[in-house]
């Protein structure tokens, strides 16, 4: 199992609109690619100097599924977020592989 984690810090002035859009548009669009079996959103409970932070976790059955997402879908989906909220968030991505 592969866990694709996207950690995001979003500015307070767009937080509510951004979170609603992420829940109702972006995450469903990511899941609609068929590359992930599950997607979850976690609020990171730390005191921030500014903004709020979240972890978006997507589970893929295999590395091939993740690679298909990365190569065929990620650029357009990431561009959508940038076009809508440029300069209002920072994000970094982590790829984890389950050890059995």
N, C-alpha and C positions, 0 to 999 in steps of 0.2 A: 504494500500500500504506500502511496505517495501522498504527502501532505504539502500543498502549495499554500504558503502563508504570505499575506500581504498586510504589512503593518502601516497604518496611515495616521498621521496627525493632521487634523483639519482645523482651520481657523474658527473661532467662536462666532464670527459674524455670518457665516454661511452654514454653520453646523446643522441646524434643524432641517433646512432644505436639502443639504447634501445627504444626510442620513436617510431621509425619506426617499430621495432619488436612488441611493445605493440599494435600499431594501426593495423598492418597487420596480426598478429598471435595471441597474447594473448587475446585481447578483443574479436575478433571473436570466439576464442575457448570457452571463458566464455559464450558468447551469444548462441553458438551452443548447450550448455547443455539443452536449453529449459527452464531453471529455471528463466530467467529474460526476461522482456518485452522490456527493453531498456538499453543501456550502453552509457555513455558519458564521455568524458575526458575534464578536466578543468585544465588549468595552474594556479597555485596559485601565484598571483602577490604580492610577498613580497620580499624584499631584503634579500638574503640568504648569509651567510658567505661562504658557499660552496654548489655547486650543484644547482639543480633546483627542485621545488616541484610541484606535480600534485595531483589532486583529480580524482579518477576513481569512477563514480557513476553508480550503477546498480539497476534498479527497478524490484522488484518482486511483483507479484499480491498478494501473501500471505506469511505468515511465513512458511507454509509447503513447498512452492517453495524454499525459502531461505534455509531451513533445508535440503532439498534434495540436493541442491548445496553443502552446507557445508559438508554433510556426504558422498556424492557419487562422487563429482568432485573436490572440492577445494584442497584436499591434492596433487593430481597429478598435477594440474595446477600451484599451488604455487611452487611445486618442480621444474617444468620446468623453472620458473623465477629464482629460486635460483641456479639451475645448470648452467644457462647461465650468470647470473650477480652476483654471490656470492661476497659479500664484497663491492659491488658498489652501493648499495642502502639500505635504511631503509624504512620500511612500518609499518603502523598501520591501523587497521580496526575498523570501527564504524558501528553499526547497528541502524537504525532509523525507527520508526514506525509512520506513519502519523496519526495525531489526527484529527478526524472529528468533 
